[in-house]
Amino acid sequence: MEEFTVYTLPNGIRGIHRQVRGAAVAHCALVIGAGTRDEQHDEFGLAHFTEHALFKGTERRKAWQVNCRLENLGGELNAFTTKEDTTVHATVLKGDFRKAVELLADVVFRSTYPDRELEREKEVIIDEINTYKDAPAELIYDTFEDMLFEGSELGHNILGRKAALMRYTGDSIRRFTERTYTTDEMVFSSIGSFSAHTAEQVARAFLGDFAPRTRNYTRRATKPLAHPFERTLSRHTHQAHCILGGRAYDLQEHKRLPLSLLINRLGGPCANSILNVEVRERHGLSYNIEANYTPYSDAGVVAIYFSSDHNHTSDCLELIHKQLDRLRTTPFTARQMAMAKRQFIAQMAISCENKENYILGAGKSILSHGEMDTMEEAFRKIEALTPRDLQEVAEEIFTNLSYLQYK
């Protein structure tokens, strides 16, 4: 049995399926290449508003019928928006897979965006925006990216602003989806204990009859960063929240793999990450310190985040820069490299055991690259990395970093 099967529907929607034996649950998702970077300057926040609006009624269902269709069966329907795509996904028992796919097709292609429902949903999103503003550990990431990509379509957050949100109508959404929800920028991904042939037949039945549509615009290229910045913003927080980071490799750059491995070792989720050991365990200066790498289609971001007492930020930064200098100048030993690889491979394998995560990642991979590595291919590429590969990306990425602090 192949790890996954890729196919294309007559209208251009691509599909990927993985068959797993004995699974009682099936997952599916429709990944749409329409995110906040596809918004025009008078549409900020509209991609996210559209995601919410998909659940507010279709040509066949009222809003409550959309919400209850799978939940009454014990399943669930959900969605999320990123800067480059929107994903609608469902989890159901294997026998309800057809119902899940039919519902995905209904909300994406037949939503009616009734004004009364939209006005009510605006209040929900405003509450979401307010909740987000009360979470500085999350807000600072978007503020940092806004500054890092200032002047480009990546330089605004996903939720948008309240004043703009109140202007949007059903017609605003229809104009946005007409321009961006095209079949050539959609991927249907699924996983369950049924064959790829069955998955494709179901996808063809419910997704294949919609008219083919092709994207008639190209995304604007991200502008280069003028120069690194250092900013301190007053947010009256009990702690200082800080980010040190900069531009990084895009999704097409082969160096993204060694960078991913390096970031995982530097400040990934494991308690033995370099920064967690140095800043938290040895010096007790921060409860939360982490490193992240986010690649986009034509750019990327590396960010090291920490929170600390206001009096400890300079000490934390000194320790972080010391470790970054070491990564730039001193290659990993054979033992360090072997441990970093084993840890990274194990984390990937464990993550793929979460079947929902697998199909969401698979859909994104097909949308971004037109292909997906098998686990064996991914592990082989990781094993082939050398200490010099990691040192090279450290030299390129951890130089002339920008800094943002909330205090």
C-alpha positions, 0 to 999 in steps of 0.5 A: 500500500502506497503512503499516499495517492495524488489525483486531479479532478476534471475542474483542476482541484487536486487531491491527495489521499492516504489509506490507513488500515483499521481506522474508525475515523476519517479526516478530510480538508479542502485547502484553498490558496486564498489568504490575507496576502491575497487581500487588496488594500481595502480588504484587510481582514476580509479573508478571515471574515470570509472563512467565518461567513462560509458557515452562515448558510448555503443554497441548501442549508440554514446556518444552524443546519450547517453547524449541526450536520456533522455534529449531530453525527458526533463529527466536527466541522471547522476552518482556519485562515493563514496569510496564504490559504484558507482551510475548511476541514472535517472529522467524522466516522468512516461511514460518514465520509461522503456526508463530510465531503458533501458539506465541505463542497456546500459551504465552499461553493454554495454559501449565500452570505446572508446579511443578517447572519454576517452582521451578527458574526461581526460581533463574534470577530470583534470579540476575537480581536479583543481577546487577541489584543489581550494576549501579548505573547501572540500579538507580538508575533504579528506586530513583528511580521507587520514591521518585517514585511512593511509595505508588502501584502504579508505586512498586515495581520489576519484578523484585520481591524474593527472599522474595516470589518464593519464595512464588509458585506455579502457583496464584499465576500462574493467579490473576494471569493470570485477572485481568489476561490479558484479551482486551480488553487484548491487541494482536497486531502483525506485520510481513512481506512478506505482506498484512494479510488473510493476517496477520489470517487467521492471527491469527484461526486461532490467537488468535480462538477463545479466549473473550472476557474483559473487564478487570473492574477499573480501574488505581488513579490515581497519587498526586501527589508530596508534594514534591521530595526529595534523597536520598543512599544509600551503595552503596560504588560506585567512582563517584557515580551520580546522577539529577536528575528528576521527574514528567512528562506521561502518554501521553495528554498532547499535550505529550509530543511537544515534551517528547520532542523536548526531551529528545532534544536535551538528553541523547539518544543523539547525541554532540552532545546539549547535556549530553554536549557541556557536561559530557563534551566541554567539561569532562571530568567524566563518561563517561556522561550522558543524559536520558530520558523515560518516559511511562505511562498516567497519569503520566510520568518525566523523568530526567537521569542521570550518573556521575562521580568523587565529587568532581565531582558538584557541578560536574556538577550546576551545569553541568546546572542552568545548561543547564536554566535556559537552556531555561526562559528562552531559546527555541531559535533558528530554526537550533537548532529546525530542527536538533533537528527534523531530528535527531529525525525522522531518529532516528525513521525509522532506528528504524522501519527496525528491523522488530522495534522497529516492531511492538513500538512499534505494538502498544504504541501500539494498546494505549495509544491505540487508534491509531497515527500513520503516519510522515508524520503523526508527522513533520508533528506534529514539524515543527509544533512551535515554540520556544515549545512547547519552552520551555513544557514546560521551564518546567513540567518542569524546575522543583522537580526531585528528586535521588538519588545513589548513593555 
